Amino acid sequence: MNILGLLGGMSVFHLIVVLGVLDKTTFLKFYPLYARRVNAIFLIFANIGVVLCYAITLIYQQKLSDMKKNMDTNTPKFKHYYTVSSITLCLMFIPWALLFYLSNYTNAMHYRAPSGITDKQLLAFRILYIISHICYLVAWCLSSSIADAHEDICLEPEYDEYNDYALEEDRVLQ
């Protein structure tokens, strides 16, 4: 998914910014100017990414169950796609949840006095962002490994319970 590539690239850039400035006073002078925007952008793209990962996982799950019913020869390959997609969804959910907690630090930096932030809070902020960004990068690598899945196998369902009646009518007319 392209949204994971975007989040992965933004994560690398943001890691450089967050870990590049080790001095607390220098970091708290320039980062609060951008903290709110950065957090909002990450939240927007993370929400889109989680929804899309969930949707593709549900599609893979439905297609896998159809393949198992029909004893398709591509079932093991598609089970791999479904498993990787499920892991990617879990990896996307972790930073998505962390971003809501990280907004507390953003509010402290942007709206309150940045000088009131302790060294422990700044360390926790950096650690949480490192965890979040590593999850994005791993999710991006995993989703890139199955990027050709939509080209390999048709994702349309084998059987649709809503079209049964129409199929029976066609048989009767012939």
Chimera marker file (.cmm) of the C-alpha trace (Angstrom):
<marker_set name="trace">
<marker id="1" x="0.000" y="0.000" z="0.000" r="1" g="1" b="0" radius="0.5"/>
<marker id="2" x="1.271" y="3.414" z="-0.916" r="1" g="1" b="0" radius="0.5"/>
<marker id="3" x="0.071" y="4.968" z="2.350" r="1" g="1" b="0" radius="0.5"/>
<marker id="4" x="2.517" y="2.750" z="4.251" r="1" g="1" b="0" radius="0.5"/>
<marker id="5" x="5.340" y="3.940" z="2.019" r="1" g="1" b="0" radius="0.5"/>
<marker id="6" x="4.379" y="7.519" z="2.786" r="1" g="1" b="0" radius="0.5"/>
<marker id="7" x="4.242" y="6.801" z="6.531" r="1" g="1" b="0" radius="0.5"/>
<marker id="8" x="7.560" y="4.945" z="6.337" r="1" g="1" b="0" radius="0.5"/>
<marker id="9" x="9.271" y="7.858" z="4.599" r="1" g="1" b="0" radius="0.5"/>
<marker id="10" x="7.814" y="10.369" z="7.024" r="1" g="1" b="0" radius="0.5"/>
<marker id="11" x="8.935" y="8.135" z="9.892" r="1" g="1" b="0" radius="0.5"/>
<marker id="12" x="12.541" y="8.110" z="8.725" r="1" g="1" b="0" radius="0.5"/>
<marker id="13" x="12.550" y="11.891" z="8.401" r="1" g="1" b="0" radius="0.5"/>
<marker id="14" x="10.879" y="12.356" z="11.787" r="1" g="1" b="0" radius="0.5"/>
<marker id="15" x="13.323" y="9.952" z="13.467" r="1" g="1" b="0" radius="0.5"/>
<marker id="16" x="16.194" y="12.035" z="12.119" r="1" g="1" b="0" radius="0.5"/>
<marker id="17" x="14.589" y="15.176" z="13.550" r="1" g="1" b="0" radius="0.5"/>
<marker id="18" x="13.672" y="13.678" z="16.940" r="1" g="1" b="0" radius="0.5"/>
<marker id="19" x="16.959" y="11.848" z="17.476" r="1" g="1" b="0" radius="0.5"/>
<marker id="20" x="19.192" y="14.368" z="15.714" r="1" g="1" b="0" radius="0.5"/>
<marker id="21" x="18.913" y="17.071" z="18.350" r="1" g="1" b="0" radius="0.5"/>
<marker id="22" x="20.000" y="15.690" z="21.704" r="1" g="1" b="0" radius="0.5"/>
<marker id="23" x="20.177" y="18.976" z="23.588" r="1" g="1" b="0" radius="0.5"/>
<marker id="24" x="16.910" y="19.528" z="25.449" r="1" g="1" b="0" radius="0.5"/>
<marker id="25" x="16.825" y="23.324" z="25.211" r="1" g="1" b="0" radius="0.5"/>
<marker id="26" x="17.601" y="23.369" z="21.485" r="1" g="1" b="0" radius="0.5"/>
<marker id="27" x="15.012" y="20.663" z="20.823" r="1" g="1" b="0" radius="0.5"/>
<marker id="28" x="12.333" y="22.474" z="22.826" r="1" g="1" b="0" radius="0.5"/>
<marker id="29" x="13.026" y="25.722" z="20.971" r="1" g="1" b="0" radius="0.5"/>
<marker id="30" x="12.314" y="24.471" z="17.466" r="1" g="1" b="0" radius="0.5"/>
<marker id="31" x="10.187" y="21.312" z="17.782" r="1" g="1" b="0" radius="0.5"/>
<marker id="32" x="7.096" y="22.839" z="19.472" r="1" g="1" b="0" radius="0.5"/>
<marker id="33" x="6.632" y="25.028" z="16.399" r="1" g="1" b="0" radius="0.5"/>
<marker id="34" x="5.991" y="21.926" z="14.294" r="1" g="1" b="0" radius="0.5"/>
<marker id="35" x="4.793" y="19.376" z="16.867" r="1" g="1" b="0" radius="0.5"/>
<marker id="36" x="1.080" y="19.944" z="16.381" r="1" g="1" b="0" radius="0.5"/>
<marker id="37" x="1.259" y="19.753" z="12.585" r="1" g="1" b="0" radius="0.5"/>
<marker id="38" x="3.460" y="16.664" z="12.623" r="1" g="1" b="0" radius="0.5"/>
<marker id="39" x="1.142" y="14.853" z="15.015" r="1" g="1" b="0" radius="0.5"/>
<marker id="40" x="-1.951" y="15.812" z="12.986" r="1" g="1" b="0" radius="0.5"/>
<marker id="41" x="-0.392" y="14.642" z="9.711" r="1" g="1" b="0" radius="0.5"/>
<marker id="42" x="0.685" y="11.341" z="11.231" r="1" g="1" b="0" radius="0.5"/>
<marker id="43" x="-2.796" y="10.840" z="12.730" r="1" g="1" b="0" radius="0.5"/>
<marker id="44" x="-4.517" y="11.494" z="9.399" r="1" g="1" b="0" radius="0.5"/>
<marker id="45" x="-2.328" y="9.084" z="7.454" r="1" g="1" b="0" radius="0.5"/>
<marker id="46" x="-2.345" y="6.497" z="10.256" r="1" g="1" b="0" radius="0.5"/>
<marker id="47" x="-6.162" y="6.512" z="10.316" r="1" g="1" b="0" radius="0.5"/>
<marker id="48" x="-6.281" y="5.995" z="6.554" r="1" g="1" b="0" radius="0.5"/>
<marker id="49" x="-3.618" y="3.285" z="6.767" r="1" g="1" b="0" radius="0.5"/>
<marker id="50" x="-5.376" y="1.329" z="9.521" r="1" g="1" b="0" radius="0.5"/>
<marker id="51" x="-8.693" y="1.418" z="7.659" r="1" g="1" b="0" radius="0.5"/>
<marker id="52" x="-7.090" y="0.294" z="4.385" r="1" g="1" b="0" radius="0.5"/>
<marker id="53" x="-5.077" y="-2.468" z="6.100" r="1" g="1" b="0" radius="0.5"/>
<marker id="54" x="-8.230" y="-3.708" z="7.803" r="1" g="1" b="0" radius="0.5"/>
<marker id="55" x="-10.154" y="-3.667" z="4.522" r="1" g="1" b="0" radius="0.5"/>
<marker id="56" x="-7.503" y="-5.600" z="2.604" r="1" g="1" b="0" radius="0.5"/>
<marker id="57" x="-7.199" y="-8.106" z="5.453" r="1" g="1" b="0" radius="0.5"/>
<marker id="58" x="-10.950" y="-8.738" z="5.323" r="1" g="1" b="0" radius="0.5"/>
<marker id="59" x="-10.751" y="-9.180" z="1.535" r="1" g="1" b="0" radius="0.5"/>
<marker id="60" x="-7.907" y="-11.688" z="1.909" r="1" g="1" b="0" radius="0.5"/>
<marker id="61" x="-9.826" y="-13.521" z="4.644" r="1" g="1" b="0" radius="0.5"/>
<marker id="62" x="-12.944" y="-13.853" z="2.459" r="1" g="1" b="0" radius="0.5"/>
<marker id="63" x="-10.945" y="-14.964" z="-0.564" r="1" g="1" b="0" radius="0.5"/>
<marker id="64" x="-9.022" y="-17.491" z="1.543" r="1" g="1" b="0" radius="0.5"/>
<marker id="65" x="-12.221" y="-19.040" z="2.867" r="1" g="1" b="0" radius="0.5"/>
<marker id="66" x="-13.575" y="-19.264" z="-0.697" r="1" g="1" b="0" radius="0.5"/>
<marker id="67" x="-10.366" y="-20.943" z="-1.852" r="1" g="1" b="0" radius="0.5"/>
<marker id="68" x="-10.502" y="-23.457" z="0.994" r="1" g="1" b="0" radius="0.5"/>
<marker id="69" x="-14.091" y="-24.370" z="0.088" r="1" g="1" b="0" radius="0.5"/>
<marker id="70" x="-13.127" y="-24.904" z="-3.557" r="1" g="1" b="0" radius="0.5"/>
<marker id="71" x="-9.846" y="-26.687" z="-2.700" r="1" g="1" b="0" radius="0.5"/>
<marker id="72" x="-7.868" y="-24.276" z="-4.850" r="1" g="1" b="0" radius="0.5"/>
<marker id="73" x="-4.183" y="-25.006" z="-5.456" r="1" g="1" b="0" radius="0.5"/>
<marker id="74" x="-3.230" y="-21.397" z="-4.628" r="1" g="1" b="0" radius="0.5"/>
<marker id="75" x="-4.568" y="-21.643" z="-1.061" r="1" g="1" b="0" radius="0.5"/>
<marker id="76" x="-1.131" y="-21.831" z="0.677" r="1" g="1" b="0" radius="0.5"/>
<marker id="77" x="0.128" y="-18.829" z="-1.261" r="1" g="1" b="0" radius="0.5"/>
<marker id="78" x="-2.966" y="-16.828" z="-0.419" r="1" g="1" b="0" radius="0.5"/>
<marker id="79" x="-2.787" y="-17.913" z="3.230" r="1" g="1" b="0" radius="0.5"/>
<marker id="80" x="0.669" y="-16.326" z="3.275" r="1" g="1" b="0" radius="0.5"/>
<marker id="81" x="-0.803" y="-13.088" z="1.900" r="1" g="1" b="0" radius="0.5"/>
<marker id="82" x="-3.531" y="-13.131" z="4.539" r="1" g="1" b="0" radius="0.5"/>
<marker id="83" x="-1.048" y="-13.799" z="7.360" r="1" g="1" b="0" radius="0.5"/>
<marker id="84" x="1.282" y="-10.996" z="6.272" r="1" g="1" b="0" radius="0.5"/>
<marker id="85" x="-1.676" y="-8.644" z="5.900" r="1" g="1" b="0" radius="0.5"/>
<marker id="86" x="-2.866" y="-9.510" z="9.422" r="1" g="1" b="0" radius="0.5"/>
<marker id="87" x="0.591" y="-8.869" z="10.872" r="1" g="1" b="0" radius="0.5"/>
<marker id="88" x="0.758" y="-5.572" z="8.980" r="1" g="1" b="0" radius="0.5"/>
<marker id="89" x="-2.593" y="-4.591" z="10.458" r="1" g="1" b="0" radius="0.5"/>
<marker id="90" x="-1.323" y="-5.314" z="13.974" r="1" g="1" b="0" radius="0.5"/>
<marker id="91" x="1.836" y="-3.332" z="13.292" r="1" g="1" b="0" radius="0.5"/>
<marker id="92" x="-0.264" y="-0.417" z="12.032" r="1" g="1" b="0" radius="0.5"/>
<marker id="93" x="-2.529" y="-0.508" z="15.073" r="1" g="1" b="0" radius="0.5"/>
<marker id="94" x="0.326" y="-0.098" z="17.596" r="1" g="1" b="0" radius="0.5"/>
<marker id="95" x="1.575" y="3.300" z="16.331" r="1" g="1" b="0" radius="0.5"/>
<marker id="96" x="-1.992" y="4.407" z="15.651" r="1" g="1" b="0" radius="0.5"/>
<marker id="97" x="-2.792" y="3.909" z="19.348" r="1" g="1" b="0" radius="0.5"/>
<marker id="98" x="0.522" y="5.473" z="20.412" r="1" g="1" b="0" radius="0.5"/>
<marker id="99" x="-0.190" y="8.602" z="18.380" r="1" g="1" b="0" radius="0.5"/>
<marker id="100" x="-3.220" y="9.352" z="20.518" r="1" g="1" b="0" radius="0.5"/>
<marker id="101" x="-1.047" y="9.163" z="23.629" r="1" g="1" b="0" radius="0.5"/>
<marker id="102" x="1.766" y="11.167" z="22.025" r="1" g="1" b="0" radius="0.5"/>
<marker id="103" x="-0.636" y="14.046" z="21.509" r="1" g="1" b="0" radius="0.5"/>
<marker id="104" x="-0.306" y="14.690" z="25.284" r="1" g="1" b="0" radius="0.5"/>
<marker id="105" x="3.368" y="15.506" z="24.755" r="1" g="1" b="0" radius="0.5"/>
<marker id="106" x="2.502" y="17.585" z="21.707" r="1" g="1" b="0" radius="0.5"/>
<marker id="107" x="0.002" y="19.604" z="23.736" r="1" g="1" b="0" radius="0.5"/>
<marker id="108" x="2.562" y="20.066" z="26.490" r="1" g="1" b="0" radius="0.5"/>
<marker id="109" x="5.113" y="21.361" z="24.002" r="1" g="1" b="0" radius="0.5"/>
<marker id="110" x="2.803" y="23.516" z="21.943" r="1" g="1" b="0" radius="0.5"/>
<marker id="111" x="0.178" y="24.934" z="24.302" r="1" g="1" b="0" radius="0.5"/>
<marker id="112" x="1.886" y="24.860" z="27.678" r="1" g="1" b="0" radius="0.5"/>
<marker id="113" x="5.361" y="25.986" z="28.595" r="1" g="1" b="0" radius="0.5"/>
<marker id="114" x="7.948" y="23.721" z="26.964" r="1" g="1" b="0" radius="0.5"/>
<marker id="115" x="10.321" y="24.525" z="29.799" r="1" g="1" b="0" radius="0.5"/>
<marker id="116" x="8.054" y="22.520" z="32.132" r="1" g="1" b="0" radius="0.5"/>
<marker id="117" x="8.888" y="19.284" z="30.324" r="1" g="1" b="0" radius="0.5"/>
<marker id="118" x="11.266" y="17.115" z="32.320" r="1" g="1" b="0" radius="0.5"/>
<marker id="119" x="14.073" y="14.979" z="30.955" r="1" g="1" b="0" radius="0.5"/>
<marker id="120" x="12.071" y="11.821" z="31.719" r="1" g="1" b="0" radius="0.5"/>
<marker id="121" x="9.099" y="13.096" z="29.735" r="1" g="1" b="0" radius="0.5"/>
<marker id="122" x="11.317" y="13.978" z="26.787" r="1" g="1" b="0" radius="0.5"/>
<marker id="123" x="12.933" y="10.535" z="26.920" r="1" g="1" b="0" radius="0.5"/>
<marker id="124" x="9.503" y="8.860" z="27.024" r="1" g="1" b="0" radius="0.5"/>
<marker id="125" x="8.419" y="11.010" z="24.070" r="1" g="1" b="0" radius="0.5"/>
<marker id="126" x="11.426" y="9.930" z="22.045" r="1" g="1" b="0" radius="0.5"/>
<marker id="127" x="11.076" y="6.251" z="22.951" r="1" g="1" b="0" radius="0.5"/>
<marker id="128" x="7.395" y="6.186" z="22.021" r="1" g="1" b="0" radius="0.5"/>
<marker id="129" x="8.107" y="7.836" z="18.687" r="1" g="1" b="0" radius="0.5"/>
<marker id="130" x="10.945" y="5.377" z="18.014" r="1" g="1" b="0" radius="0.5"/>
<marker id="131" x="8.593" y="2.450" z="18.682" r="1" g="1" b="0" radius="0.5"/>
<marker id="132" x="5.908" y="4.026" z="16.515" r="1" g="1" b="0" radius="0.5"/>
<marker id="133" x="8.218" y="4.710" z="13.598" r="1" g="1" b="0" radius="0.5"/>
<marker id="134" x="9.860" y="1.286" z="13.708" r="1" g="1" b="0" radius="0.5"/>
<marker id="135" x="6.397" y="-0.287" z="13.535" r="1" g="1" b="0" radius="0.5"/>
<marker id="136" x="5.591" y="1.854" z="10.477" r="1" g="1" b="0" radius="0.5"/>
<marker id="137" x="8.828" y="0.870" z="8.761" r="1" g="1" b="0" radius="0.5"/>
<marker id="138" x="8.368" y="-2.850" z="9.442" r="1" g="1" b="0" radius="0.5"/>
<marker id="139" x="4.723" y="-2.673" z="8.293" r="1" g="1" b="0" radius="0.5"/>
<marker id="140" x="5.854" y="-0.954" z="5.112" r="1" g="1" b="0" radius="0.5"/>
<marker id="141" x="8.475" y="-3.644" z="4.428" r="1" g="1" b="0" radius="0.5"/>
<marker id="142" x="5.936" y="-6.403" z="5.053" r="1" g="1" b="0" radius="0.5"/>
<marker id="143" x="3.298" y="-4.858" z="2.825" r="1" g="1" b="0" radius="0.5"/>
<marker id="144" x="5.890" y="-4.362" z="0.107" r="1" g="1" b="0" radius="0.5"/>
<marker id="145" x="6.664" y="-8.082" z="0.213" r="1" g="1" b="0" radius="0.5"/>
<marker id="146" x="3.088" y="-8.912" z="-0.836" r="1" g="1" b="0" radius="0.5"/>
<marker id="147" x="2.570" y="-5.937" z="-3.157" r="1" g="1" b="0" radius="0.5"/>
<marker id="148" x="2.139" y="-8.258" z="-6.130" r="1" g="1" b="0" radius="0.5"/>
<marker id="149" x="-0.713" y="-10.188" z="-4.470" r="1" g="1" b="0" radius="0.5"/>
<marker id="150" x="-3.433" y="-8.274" z="-6.268" r="1" g="1" b="0" radius="0.5"/>
<marker id="151" x="-1.781" y="-9.074" z="-9.602" r="1" g="1" b="0" radius="0.5"/>
<marker id="152" x="-1.279" y="-12.777" z="-8.865" r="1" g="1" b="0" radius="0.5"/>
<marker id="153" x="-4.776" y="-13.773" z="-7.873" r="1" g="1" b="0" radius="0.5"/>
<marker id="154" x="-8.210" y="-12.412" z="-8.639" r="1" g="1" b="0" radius="0.5"/>
<marker id="155" x="-9.689" y="-10.921" z="-5.465" r="1" g="1" b="0" radius="0.5"/>
<marker id="156" x="-13.305" y="-11.282" z="-6.557" r="1" g="1" b="0" radius="0.5"/>
<marker id="157" x="-15.323" y="-13.788" z="-4.517" r="1" g="1" b="0" radius="0.5"/>
<marker id="158" x="-15.910" y="-17.238" z="-5.964" r="1" g="1" b="0" radius="0.5"/>
<marker id="159" x="-19.445" y="-17.355" z="-4.677" r="1" g="1" b="0" radius="0.5"/>
<marker id="160" x="-21.890" y="-14.612" z="-3.881" r="1" g="1" b="0" radius="0.5"/>
<marker id="161" x="-24.977" y="-15.559" z="-1.883" r="1" g="1" b="0" radius="0.5"/>
<marker id="162" x="-26.854" y="-12.539" z="-3.209" r="1" g="1" b="0" radius="0.5"/>
<marker id="163" x="-26.530" y="-13.619" z="-6.836" r="1" g="1" b="0" radius="0.5"/>
<marker id="164" x="-27.749" y="-17.215" z="-6.365" r="1" g="1" b="0" radius="0.5"/>
<marker id="165" x="-31.266" y="-16.337" z="-7.356" r="1" g="1" b="0" radius="0.5"/>
<marker id="166" x="-30.106" y="-14.590" z="-10.522" r="1" g="1" b="0" radius="0.5"/>
<marker id="167" x="-27.996" y="-17.613" z="-11.504" r="1" g="1" b="0" radius="0.5"/>
<marker id="168" x="-30.955" y="-19.975" z="-11.058" r="1" g="1" b="0" radius="0.5"/>
<marker id="169" x="-33.155" y="-17.736" z="-13.215" r="1" g="1" b="0" radius="0.5"/>
<marker id="170" x="-30.524" y="-17.774" z="-15.964" r="1" g="1" b="0" radius="0.5"/>
<marker id="171" x="-30.415" y="-21.591" z="-15.898" r="1" g="1" b="0" radius="0.5"/>
<marker id="172" x="-34.200" y="-21.824" z="-16.127" r="1" g="1" b="0" radius="0.5"/>
<marker id="173" x="-34.330" y="-19.444" z="-19.082" r="1" g="1" b="0" radius="0.5"/>
<marker id="174" x="-31.767" y="-21.496" z="-21.024" r="1" g="1" b="0" radius="0.5"/>
<link id1="1" id2="2" r="1" g="1" b="0" radius="0.2"/>
<link id1="2" id2="3" r="1" g="1" b="0" radius="0.2"/>
<link id1="3" id2="4" r="1" g="1" b="0" radius="0.2"/>
<link id1="4" id2="5" r="1" g="1" b="0" radius="0.2"/>
<link id1="5" id2="6" r="1" g="1" b="0" radius="0.2"/>
<link id1="6" id2="7" r="1" g="1" b="0" radius="0.2"/>
<link id1="7" id2="8" r="1" g="1" b="0" radius="0.2"/>
<link id1="8" id2="9" r="1" g="1" b="0" radius="0.2"/>
<link id1="9" id2="10" r="1" g="1" b="0" radius="0.2"/>
<link id1="10" id2="11" r="1" g="1" b="0" radius="0.2"/>
<link id1="11" id2="12" r="1" g="1" b="0" radius="0.2"/>
<link id1="12" id2="13" r="1" g="1" b="0" radius="0.2"/>
<link id1="13" id2="14" r="1" g="1" b="0" radius="0.2"/>
<link id1="14" id2="15" r="1" g="1" b="0" radius="0.2"/>
<link id1="15" id2="16" r="1" g="1" b="0" radius="0.2"/>
<link id1="16" id2="17" r="1" g="1" b="0" radius="0.2"/>
<link id1="17" id2="18" r="1" g="1" b="0" radius="0.2"/>
<link id1="18" id2="19" r="1" g="1" b="0" radius="0.2"/>
<link id1="19" id2="20" r="1" g="1" b="0" radius="0.2"/>
<link id1="20" id2="21" r="1" g="1" b="0" radius="0.2"/>
<link id1="21" id2="22" r="1" g="1" b="0" radius="0.2"/>
<link id1="22" id2="23" r="1" g="1" b="0" radius="0.2"/>
<link id1="23" id2="24" r="1" g="1" b="0" radius="0.2"/>
<link id1="24" id2="25" r="1" g="1" b="0" radius="0.2"/>
<link id1="25" id2="26" r="1" g="1" b="0" radius="0.2"/>
<link id1="26" id2="27" r="1" g="1" b="0" radius="0.2"/>
<link id1="27" id2="28" r="1" g="1" b="0" radius="0.2"/>
<link id1="28" id2="29" r="1" g="1" b="0" radius="0.2"/>
<link id1="29" id2="30" r="1" g="1" b="0" radius="0.2"/>
<link id1="30" id2="31" r="1" g="1" b="0" radius="0.2"/>
<link id1="31" id2="32" r="1" g="1" b="0" radius="0.2"/>
<link id1="32" id2="33" r="1" g="1" b="0" radius="0.2"/>
<link id1="33" id2="34" r="1" g="1" b="0" radius="0.2"/>
<link id1="34" id2="35" r="1" g="1" b="0" radius="0.2"/>
<link id1="35" id2="36" r="1" g="1" b="0" radius="0.2"/>
<link id1="36" id2="37" r="1" g="1" b="0" radius="0.2"/>
<link id1="37" id2="38" r="1" g="1" b="0" radius="0.2"/>
<link id1="38" id2="39" r="1" g="1" b="0" radius="0.2"/>
<link id1="39" id2="40" r="1" g="1" b="0" radius="0.2"/>
<link id1="40" id2="41" r="1" g="1" b="0" radius="0.2"/>
<link id1="41" id2="42" r="1" g="1" b="0" radius="0.2"/>
<link id1="42" id2="43" r="1" g="1" b="0" radius="0.2"/>
<link id1="43" id2="44" r="1" g="1" b="0" radius="0.2"/>
<link id1="44" id2="45" r="1" g="1" b="0" radius="0.2"/>
<link id1="45" id2="46" r="1" g="1" b="0" radius="0.2"/>
<link id1="46" id2="47" r="1" g="1" b="0" radius="0.2"/>
<link id1="47" id2="48" r="1" g="1" b="0" radius="0.2"/>
<link id1="48" id2="49" r="1" g="1" b="0" radius="0.2"/>
<link id1="49" id2="50" r="1" g="1" b="0" radius="0.2"/>
<link id1="50" id2="51" r="1" g="1" b="0" radius="0.2"/>
<link id1="51" id2="52" r="1" g="1" b="0" radius="0.2"/>
<link id1="52" id2="53" r="1" g="1" b="0" radius="0.2"/>
<link id1="53" id2="54" r="1" g="1" b="0" radius="0.2"/>
<link id1="54" id2="55" r="1" g="1" b="0" radius="0.2"/>
<link id1="55" id2="56" r="1" g="1" b="0" radius="0.2"/>
<link id1="56" id2="57" r="1" g="1" b="0" radius="0.2"/>
<link id1="57" id2="58" r="1" g="1" b="0" radius="0.2"/>
<link id1="58" id2="59" r="1" g="1" b="0" radius="0.2"/>
<link id1="59" id2="60" r="1" g="1" b="0" radius="0.2"/>
<link id1="60" id2="61" r="1" g="1" b="0" radius="0.2"/>
<link id1="61" id2="62" r="1" g="1" b="0" radius="0.2"/>
<link id1="62" id2="63" r="1" g="1" b="0" radius="0.2"/>
<link id1="63" id2="64" r="1" g="1" b="0" radius="0.2"/>
<link id1="64" id2="65" r="1" g="1" b="0" radius="0.2"/>
<link id1="65" id2="66" r="1" g="1" b="0" radius="0.2"/>
<link id1="66" id2="67" r="1" g="1" b="0" radius="0.2"/>
<link id1="67" id2="68" r="1" g="1" b="0" radius="0.2"/>
<link id1="68" id2="69" r="1" g="1" b="0" radius="0.2"/>
<link id1="69" id2="70" r="1" g="1" b="0" radius="0.2"/>
<link id1="70" id2="71" r="1" g="1" b="0" radius="0.2"/>
<link id1="71" id2="72" r="1" g="1" b="0" radius="0.2"/>
<link id1="72" id2="73" r="1" g="1" b="0" radius="0.2"/>
<link id1="73" id2="74" r="1" g="1" b="0" radius="0.2"/>
<link id1="74" id2="75" r="1" g="1" b="0" radius="0.2"/>
<link id1="75" id2="76" r="1" g="1" b="0" radius="0.2"/>
<link id1="76" id2="77" r="1" g="1" b="0" radius="0.2"/>
<link id1="77" id2="78" r="1" g="1" b="0" radius="0.2"/>
<link id1="78" id2="79" r="1" g="1" b="0" radius="0.2"/>
<link id1="79" id2="80" r="1" g="1" b="0" radius="0.2"/>
<link id1="80" id2="81" r="1" g="1" b="0" radius="0.2"/>
<link id1="81" id2="82" r="1" g="1" b="0" radius="0.2"/>
<link id1="82" id2="83" r="1" g="1" b="0" radius="0.2"/>
<link id1="83" id2="84" r="1" g="1" b="0" radius="0.2"/>
<link id1="84" id2="85" r="1" g="1" b="0" radius="0.2"/>
<link id1="85" id2="86" r="1" g="1" b="0" radius="0.2"/>
<link id1="86" id2="87" r="1" g="1" b="0" radius="0.2"/>
<link id1="87" id2="88" r="1" g="1" b="0" radius="0.2"/>
<link id1="88" id2="89" r="1" g="1" b="0" radius="0.2"/>
<link id1="89" id2="90" r="1" g="1" b="0" radius="0.2"/>
<link id1="90" id2="91" r="1" g="1" b="0" radius="0.2"/>
<link id1="91" id2="92" r="1" g="1" b="0" radius="0.2"/>
<link id1="92" id2="93" r="1" g="1" b="0" radius="0.2"/>
<link id1="93" id2="94" r="1" g="1" b="0" radius="0.2"/>
<link id1="94" id2="95" r="1" g="1" b="0" radius="0.2"/>
<link id1="95" id2="96" r="1" g="1" b="0" radius="0.2"/>
<link id1="96" id2="97" r="1" g="1" b="0" radius="0.2"/>
<link id1="97" id2="98" r="1" g="1" b="0" radius="0.2"/>
<link id1="98" id2="99" r="1" g="1" b="0" radius="0.2"/>
<link id1="99" id2="100" r="1" g="1" b="0" radius="0.2"/>
<link id1="100" id2="101" r="1" g="1" b="0" radius="0.2"/>
<link id1="101" id2="102" r="1" g="1" b="0" radius="0.2"/>
<link id1="102" id2="103" r="1" g="1" b="0" radius="0.2"/>
<link id1="103" id2="104" r="1" g="1" b="0" radius="0.2"/>
<link id1="104" id2="105" r="1" g="1" b="0" radius="0.2"/>
<link id1="105" id2="106" r="1" g="1" b="0" radius="0.2"/>
<link id1="106" id2="107" r="1" g="1" b="0" radius="0.2"/>
<link id1="107" id2="108" r="1" g="1" b="0" radius="0.2"/>
<link id1="108" id2="109" r="1" g="1" b="0" radius="0.2"/>
<link id1="109" id2="110" r="1" g="1" b="0" radius="0.2"/>
<link id1="110" id2="111" r="1" g="1" b="0" radius="0.2"/>
<link id1="111" id2="112" r="1" g="1" b="0" radius="0.2"/>
<link id1="112" id2="113" r="1" g="1" b="0" radius="0.2"/>
<link id1="113" id2="114" r="1" g="1" b="0" radius="0.2"/>
<link id1="114" id2="115" r="1" g="1" b="0" radius="0.2"/>
<link id1="115" id2="116" r="1" g="1" b="0" radius="0.2"/>
<link id1="116" id2="117" r="1" g="1" b="0" radius="0.2"/>
<link id1="117" id2="118" r="1" g="1" b="0" radius="0.2"/>
<link id1="118" id2="119" r="1" g="1" b="0" radius="0.2"/>
<link id1="119" id2="120" r="1" g="1" b="0" radius="0.2"/>
<link id1="120" id2="121" r="1" g="1" b="0" radius="0.2"/>
<link id1="121" id2="122" r="1" g="1" b="0" radius="0.2"/>
<link id1="122" id2="123" r="1" g="1" b="0" radius="0.2"/>
<link id1="123" id2="124" r="1" g="1" b="0" radius="0.2"/>
<link id1="124" id2="125" r="1" g="1" b="0" radius="0.2"/>
<link id1="125" id2="126" r="1" g="1" b="0" radius="0.2"/>
<link id1="126" id2="127" r="1" g="1" b="0" radius="0.2"/>
<link id1="127" id2="128" r="1" g="1" b="0" radius="0.2"/>
<link id1="128" id2="129" r="1" g="1" b="0" radius="0.2"/>
<link id1="129" id2="130" r="1" g="1" b="0" radius="0.2"/>
<link id1="130" id2="131" r="1" g="1" b="0" radius="0.2"/>
<link id1="131" id2="132" r="1" g="1" b="0" radius="0.2"/>
<link id1="132" id2="133" r="1" g="1" b="0" radius="0.2"/>
<link id1="133" id2="134" r="1" g="1" b="0" radius="0.2"/>
<link id1="134" id2="135" r="1" g="1" b="0" radius="0.2"/>
<link id1="135" id2="136" r="1" g="1" b="0" radius="0.2"/>
<link id1="136" id2="137" r="1" g="1" b="0" radius="0.2"/>
<link id1="137" id2="138" r="1" g="1" b="0" radius="0.2"/>
<link id1="138" id2="139" r="1" g="1" b="0" radius="0.2"/>
<link id1="139" id2="140" r="1" g="1" b="0" radius="0.2"/>
<link id1="140" id2="141" r="1" g="1" b="0" radius="0.2"/>
<link id1="141" id2="142" r="1" g="1" b="0" radius="0.2"/>
<link id1="142" id2="143" r="1" g="1" b="0" radius="0.2"/>
<link id1="143" id2="144" r="1" g="1" b="0" radius="0.2"/>
<link id1="144" id2="145" r="1" g="1" b="0" radius="0.2"/>
<link id1="145" id2="146" r="1" g="1" b="0" radius="0.2"/>
<link id1="146" id2="147" r="1" g="1" b="0" radius="0.2"/>
<link id1="147" id2="148" r="1" g="1" b="0" radius="0.2"/>
<link id1="148" id2="149" r="1" g="1" b="0" radius="0.2"/>
<link id1="149" id2="150" r="1" g="1" b="0" radius="0.2"/>
<link id1="150" id2="151" r="1" g="1" b="0" radius="0.2"/>
<link id1="151" id2="152" r="1" g="1" b="0" radius="0.2"/>
<link id1="152" id2="153" r="1" g="1" b="0" radius="0.2"/>
<link id1="153" id2="154" r="1" g="1" b="0" radius="0.2"/>
<link id1="154" id2="155" r="1" g="1" b="0" radius="0.2"/>
<link id1="155" id2="156" r="1" g="1" b="0" radius="0.2"/>
<link id1="156" id2="157" r="1" g="1" b="0" radius="0.2"/>
<link id1="157" id2="158" r="1" g="1" b="0" radius="0.2"/>
<link id1="158" id2="159" r="1" g="1" b="0" radius="0.2"/>
<link id1="159" id2="160" r="1" g="1" b="0" radius="0.2"/>
<link id1="160" id2="161" r="1" g="1" b="0" radius="0.2"/>
<link id1="161" id2="162" r="1" g="1" b="0" radius="0.2"/>
<link id1="162" id2="163" r="1" g="1" b="0" radius="0.2"/>
<link id1="163" id2="164" r="1" g="1" b="0" radius="0.2"/>
<link id1="164" id2="165" r="1" g="1" b="0" radius="0.2"/>
<link id1="165" id2="166" r="1" g="1" b="0" radius="0.2"/>
<link id1="166" id2="167" r="1" g="1" b="0" radius="0.2"/>
<link id1="167" id2="168" r="1" g="1" b="0" radius="0.2"/>
<link id1="168" id2="169" r="1" g="1" b="0" radius="0.2"/>
<link id1="169" id2="170" r="1" g="1" b="0" radius="0.2"/>
<link id1="170" id2="171" r="1" g="1" b="0" radius="0.2"/>
<link id1="171" id2="172" r="1" g="1" b="0" radius="0.2"/>
<link id1="172" id2="173" r="1" g="1" b="0" radius="0.2"/>
<link id1="173" id2="174" r="1" g="1" b="0" radius="0.2"/>
</marker_set>
